[in-house]
Amino acid sequence: MGDAASPALALRDLRRARHHRHRDDVDWVETLYRVYVTVLSAVAVIWLSVSKVTDASAKGGGLAHIRDHGAAVLGLVAAFLVALGLRSGSRGGPLSLEAADVRVVLLAPIRRRLALRAPALHQVRSAAFVGICVGAVVGNLAGHRLPGTFAGWVAADAGFGLLVALLSVGAALLACGLRLIRPAAGAIGAAVLAWSAVDVATDAATSPLTRVGRIGLGPLPGDVSGGPLALAIVVGVGLVVAILAGSAARLGHMSLEAADHRGRLAAQLRFALSLQDLRAVILLRRRLAAEEPRARPWVRLGEGRRRPVAPEPAGPSRPRRRGAPPATAGGAGPAASRGRGRLAVGRDGMFAAVGRRGLHSVLRWPTTRILRVGGLGLVAGFAAAGAWKGTTPLVVLAGVALFVAVLDALEPLAQEMDHPTRRDSFPPLPARLAIASLVVPALALAVTTALGAGVATAVLGIMPGPMLISILPATAAAVAGGTASLVLEPVSAAEVMSRYPVPEAAGPVLVARLGFAPGLAIVGWLPLLAGRTALHQHLSPGAAVFQSGIAVVGLSMLVVRALTAHFEKKRAVPAP
């Protein structure tokens, strides 16, 4: 055995030994149950997305729009994922190494490129698998509504998903190997996005990512933008090979400090995911992305008015009931509050203080969070518009996009969950405090949803009335779903198994429990489908959306009421 081969063989043996040790510690019953639940959920989603798509095929102006702009839009999606990869690479990603790999293996007398080869290949394989699966699901949907063979659509979109996934992870590895600083990675990502956006606006095919987008429309007959399909395949494969080759050449030049920081946060993130602690996942993801609130708000608020506090009268004082308003100057008490009018009470009372704090929270959002929430609003708007035009399963994407956005918006309520002792020391009841904390996030989410719906309505040329009316139920349902994800305790598979010993009964219960919060957000877009059905039956779509939307808003309010009552029971300080 040569000396050059010894480090590689020793590293392989060490990793095999660690893998065997981890495998011995695995609870196979728990693992098999998770696989069972995952497979059950995946099969249910794929079956609903494929077998239940009975929408009419796209034709006429819609098909011409896809031919003219489809490749550029898919190229814009690819550019967005490449920009995300560059951003991840500038922060030490996409590899998440364990502490032993960073502090022992990468500091050992062995080439770092050799030590990082196995983790990098694993990352590439995982990204390729996810890309193929997502592309195949999209191909299933496209094959039911667009002309061309069904197998051709599945193969073309799976290939497009594979290339885009490899481009994203390759860009991340290349940025990490080049040690791009964050401003440089952000500037390159913005340039890539701007190039693809110009192609979308001008119906051109100057960006190579537009050529890659042409692969996703391979089976579509006729004159399709993006050039010949064979040329698109050559450009896409060549671009992927070039980026992966460059990332392989620079694989051993990553920053050890960034790798160690990312590895520790990734380990905590995996532990939080195993416990289904969504709040911890959000906080760790922000730390992983180096996302901190602004030191100065975007807009400074003026000083709020303060009511004068009367000195305590001499003599024994009676204890004040929890939640009752404090006495004011002159001993007027609640009568003086009623005499000053509802506006003054609302301006100076508890709701005004909590609302002001929530507004301060929104005004300190960093640029990345604003762009993320705004982008999710655009995704929700365009997905809802696509559902209105006939692709029903897009309501799932619209609901999930708003659900992810509301997790960022509900920071005031999340802070109350993070500091229960401070919350329970306030005079107002926790339920009233929770309701007051939802006002500003709901308004912020409504503005985001209105922005996405308005842009989608203007771009796609659909009826504005039903889209604008659906903003209210969509926002209310998303806020209810986000509140449920924060207030409800996570349920583990072991707990469900203890209640339902038969897996056939425990599996659907766990799936329903995990999908309750995002399911509420998806329900918020169902009034839009009711309006579409009314339009097909020659009825008023706006009235149908409004009537069904009122029902969804009422249901959301009942859910929020029940959740705030549950929130009040989770006390850290016993009630007097």
N, C-alpha and C positions, 0 to 999 in steps of 0.2 A: 504494500500500500504506500503510495507516494505521500510526501509531506503536504502537497497542495490539497489532496483529497481528505486529509484527516480533519480539518476544521469543519468541513461540510458534513462529514459522516458523524462527527461528535454532536454537531448541532441537530442533525436529524434524530439521533438517538435520544438526546435530551427532550426534544419536543414530543417524540413518541412516548417517552416515559411520563411526561406531564399529561399527555392526552389520556393515557391509560389510568393515571391517578384520578383525573377528573371524571372519567367514565365510571370508575368504581364508586364515586361519591354521588352519582346521579340517582335520584329516586325514579325508577323506571315506570312505576304506576302513575306518578304525577306527570311524567313526560308523555306517556302514551295518552293520558287523558287530555293534555293540552293539544296534542296532535289530533286527537279525535274531534275536539271542539273546533280547531282551526280548519280541518278538512270539512267539517259540517258547515261552517260558515262560508268557506270558499265555494263549496258546491252550491249552496243556496244562492249566493250572489251571482255566480255564473249562470245558473239555471234561470234565474229571474231576468238576467240581462240578455240571454239568448233566446230562450223558449217563449218568453212573454212579450217580446217586441213585435207588436202587430201594427205598428204605425205604417202609414202609406209611404210609398217610395218617393224619394225626392225627384222632382222633375221641374221642367220649365226654368224660371229665373233662378230658383235655388240651385239647380244642377249647374247652370252657367256660372253662378257665383263661386261654386266650389272649384270649377275648372279654372277660373281666372285668378282666384285668391288662395285656393287651398294649399298649394305648395309653399307659398310665402308665409302663410299662417303657421303651418307645421314647422317651417324653418325658424319662425319666431319662437315657437315652443322649444325647439332644440337650442336656440341661442340663450334662452332663459336658463335652461339646465346647465349649459356650459358656463354661464356667468355664476351660477350657484356653485359649480365645481371649482372655479377660480377663487371664489370667496372662501370656500372650505379649505382649499390648499394653502391660502395665505395665512390661515389660522392653525396650520399643522396637520390638516386632514389630507386625505380621507381615512388614513390608517388609524386605528385605535389599538395601540399596542399595550400589553400588560406591563406592569411596573418592572417585572423581572426581565422582560425583553429590552426595555430601555436602559435600565441601570446595570445589567449584567452582560447581555448578549451584544448590544450595540457598543459597549465599552471594552469588549473582549478583543484579543488580537485576531480578528476575522474581518473580512471585507463587509462593510455595511450593506453593500448591494446584495451580497449573498445572503446575509441575515434577513434582509427585508423582502427577498424574492417570494417566499411562501405567503406571508401576509398580503403582499400586493396581488398575487395571483388569486388568492381567496377573495379579495375585494373585487377584483375584476369579474370573477365567476359569479359572485352574488349579484353585482349590478347587471350583468348580462341576463341572468335568470329573471330578475324583476322586470327588466325591459322587455323581454320576450313575452312574459305573462301579461303585462299591461297592454302591450301591442296586440296580442291575440284577442284579448277581451274587446278592445276598440275595433279590431277587425270583425269580430262577431257582430257588433252593432252596425258597422258600416255595410257589411254584407247583406243585411236585411233591408237596407234603405237605398243603396246606391247600385247602379247597373254594374254588371261584371260578375264573375264567378265568386261564390262564397269562399271557396278554398283559396282563391287568389287574393281576396281581401285579407283573410287571416294571415296568409304567408307574408304579404307585403307589409302589413302593419306590424307584424311580429319582427320582421327584418328592420323596419324603421325604428321600433323600440329598442332593438339590440344595438343598432348603430348609435342612437342618441345616448343610451346608457353608457356605452363605451367611451363616447366623446366626453361625457360629463366626468366620469371617474378618471379618464386619461388627463383631462385638463386639470383636475384636482391634484393628481400625482405630479404633473409637470410643474404646476405652481408651487407645490411643496418642495420639489427638488431644486427649483430655481430660487427658492426662498424669496418669493415676491412679497413685498410689503403690502399692507392692506390697501393703501391708496392706489398703488399701481395695479393690483388685481381688480379693484373696483373700476378703475378707468378702462382697463382692457375689456372687462365684462360689459360696461356701458357702451363701449364702441361696438362690440359684437351685437348687442341688442339694437343699437341705433342702425347698424347696417341692415339687419333683417327687417326692422321697422320701415326703413326706406323702401325695401322691396315690396312690403305689404301696401304701402301708400301709392307706389308708382306702378304696380303690376309688373315689376321687372324681376330678373333672376341673376343679379350681380353677386350676391352672397353665396358662398359654397354651401351654407346651411339650407338655403332655398333649394338647391339641388338635392340635398339629403331629404328635404320635405317632399320632393317629387316621388321618392320611393314609396312613401305612404299612400300615394294615389295611383300606384302602379296599375291595378286592374281597370281604372276608370277609362272608358273609351272616349275618343274624340281628341280635340286639340287641347291638351292640358298644359298649363303654365309650368315652368321649371325645366323645359327642354326635354330631349329624348330620355326615355327611362334607362337605356343602357349607359348613357353618359352620366346620369345621376348615380347609378350604382358604382361606376368607376370612381367618381369624385368622392362619394361617401366612404367607400372602402379605403381609398387612398388616404383620405383625411384621417380616418381612424388609425390606420397603420402608422402614419407619420407621427401622430400625437402619442400613441402608445410606445413607439420606438424612442421618441424624445424623453418620455417619462421614465422608461427603463434605463436610459443612459444616465439620467440624473437621480436615480432612485436612492443612491447612498449619500446624498448631500442634504438630507432633511435636517432640521434643527432639533437637537436632542431636548432642549428646554421645552419647545412647543410640543414635542411628542410626549414628554413626561406629563405635562399639564393636561393634554388632551386625553391621555390614557387614564389618569386618575378621575377625570370628570366622566369619561365614558363608562368606567366601572361603576361609579355611583349612579349613572343614568340607567344602566342595565339592572341594578338592584332596585331602583325605584320602579322600573317597568315591571319587574317580577312581583312587586307589591301592589301594582296598579295604582300607585300614588301619582295622580295626574299633576297635582300642584308641584310636587318635587321634580317631575319630569320637565315642566315648563321652566322652573327656575334654573335647573341644571342646563337646559338647552340654551338659555340666555347667557349663562356663564361660558358655555362652550363656544358660543358665537361672539363673546366679548361685547354683549349688548347691555349697556348701562343707561339708566335714565340721565337726561340732560341735567347739568349742574344749574343751568338757568332755563326757565320756561321760555317757550316760543313767544308768548305774550304775557306780560306781567299784569296781574289783577290788582285793582286798587284795594286798599284796606277796607275790610268789612266793618259795618257799624256795630258797635258794642253797646249793649244795654247797661245802664248804670246798675250796680249791685248795691242794694241797701244794706246798711250794717245790721248785724243780728241784734234783735231786741234783747234787753236785759231780762234775766229770769230764765226759768226752765223752758226749753224748746221742745215742741212735739216732733217726733220723727216724721219725715215727709215720705209719703207713699211713693214707691218706685214707679217712675214714668210720669209723675205729676209735675207740672211746671213750677219753677221756683218762685218764691215771693219777690216782688219788685219793690221799688222805692215807695215809701208811704204805706207799706203793708197792703197794697191793693190786691196782689196775688192774681189769680186767674181772672177776676173781674176786670182788672186793668188790661190784661191781654185781650180780652174780648172787646173792651172799649177802644183799643188802638186799631182794631180791624184785622181782617184775615191777611191782608197784604203785608202789614208790619210784622205779624206773627210769623208768616212764611219767610220774610226776609231775615229776621233775627233769630228764628227758632232752630230746632235741631235739623230739619230738612235742609235749611239754607247752609248750615255749617258742613253737613255731610256732602251736599252738592258742590260746595266750594272746594272741598278737599278732592272730590272726584274730578272736578274740572282742572285742578292743579295737576292731578295724575295724568290726565290726557295731554295737557300742555307741556309735560316733561317727557313725552314719548321721543325716543331717538329717531333719526331719519329712517333707519332700517325697519323699525316697527311701523312707522307710518306707511312706508312703501309696501310692507308685507300686508298690512290690513287693507290698504287701498287695492293692492293686487288681488287679494282674496275677494274683495267686493266686486271687482271686474270679472273675476272667474265666475262668481255666483250669478252676476247679471247676464253674462253671455251663455252660461249653462241654462239659466231659466228661459232665456230667449230661444235657445235651441229646443228646449222642451215644448215651448209654445208653438214652434214651427213644425213639431212632429216627433222629435226624438225623446220619448217619455223618460227613459232611464237617466237623462241628464238632470232630473230633479234631485237625484241622489248626490251628484257632484255639487249642485247649487247648495243643498243643505249642509253637506260636509264642509264646503268652503266657508259658509257663514259660521258654522260651529267652531272651526279653527280660529276664525277672526274674533269671535266673542270671548275665547279664552284669553286673548290679549286685552280685550276691552274691559273685562270684569276684574281688573286689578284692585279697585277699591274694596269689593267684597272679599277678594282673596286675601287682602291685607287683614281684614277682620278675622278671617280664618287662621291666619298665621300668628296673630297676637290675641288669643282668647282671653287672657287675663286683663289686658287693657280694655277689651270690648266689654267684658262683664263688669268692669268698674264704672262704666258710664251710666248716668241716670236713665236714659231711654232703654226700653226693652230691646233685646237683641233682634227680635223679629222686625220691629220698626226700623232699627238701624240697618238691617239687611235690605229691607225694601227701599229705604232712602239711598242706599249705596248702588242700587240698580238704575237709578234715573239717568245719570250722566252716561254710563256705558250703553244704555239702550238708545239714547240720542246719538251717540257717536256711531253705533252700529247702523242706525237708521240712515244717517248721512252717507255712510259707506255703501249701504245697499242701494240707496237712491242714486249714488254716483254710478255704480255698476249697471243698474237697470237703465239709467238715462243714456249712458254711452252705448250699451247694447241696442237699445231702441233706435238711437240715431244711426248706428252703423248698419244694422240689419234691416231697418225699415219696417218694423212691426208696429202693431197697434199700441200706442203709449198708455191708454187708459187702464187696461188690465194689468200691465206691468207695474204701473205706479201704485195701483190699489193693492197689489200683492206685497208691497214693501212692508206694510204694517203687520200682517200675520207672519211674514217671514222673520221680521225682526223680533216680534214677541216670542215666537217659538224658539228662535236661536238663543235668546236670553234665558228662556226657561231651561233649555238643554244645557247651556253653560252653567247655570245655577245648580242644576242637578249633578253635574260632574264635579262641582266643588263641594257641595254640601253632603251628598250621599257617601257613605263609607264604602271603600272597595271590598269586593267579595272575592275570596280566594276559591280555587277549585276544591281544596280540601274541605272548606266550610260547606260548599254546596253538596259535596259527596256525603258529608255527615248527615245532611238533611234528606238527600235523595240518594239512597244507596244504589239504585239502579241507574247506570249511566244513560240509558235511553231517556230517563226523566230529568236527570241532572244536567245533561248537555244543553237541551233547549232553554232551560231556566237560566243557565250561565250566559248563554248567547244573548237572551233577551235582556238580562241585567247589564251586560256590557254594551249592548246597543241601544239602551234606553235613552241616554243623553243625546247622542247624534241622531237617533230616530226622531226625537222631538224637533230638532232643527230641520230635518227632511220634511216632516209633516207641514211645516210652515209654508212650503211651496205648493202643496196640494190644491189650494184654491185657484192657482193659475191653471191647473189641469181642468178644474171644473169650468173655468171660463172658456177654455178651448173646446170642451165638449159642448157647452152651450152655443158657441159659435157654429159648430158643425150642425147643430140642430136648429139653426136660424133663430136663436134667442139672443138676448142681450148678454154679451160676455162680461161687461163691467158689473152688472147686477149680480151675476153668478159668482164672480170673484169676491164681491163685497159681502154677500150673504154667507158664503162659506168661510170667508176670512174672519167675519165676526165670531163664528163658532170656534175657529182656531185661536183667536185672541182670548176668548173666554176660557177655553181649555188651558191655555198657557198661564192665564192669571190664576186659575185654580191650582195648577201645578206649583207655581211660584209661592202661592199662599201656603200650601202644604209643606213646601221645602223650607220656608222661613219659620214655620212652626217647629219643624224638626231641627232647624238651626238653633232655635231658642233653647232646646233641651240639651244641647251640647255645651254645657256650662263648665268653665274652669274654676269659677268662684261660686260657692254655694249661695243660693238666694237667701236673704235675711228672713 
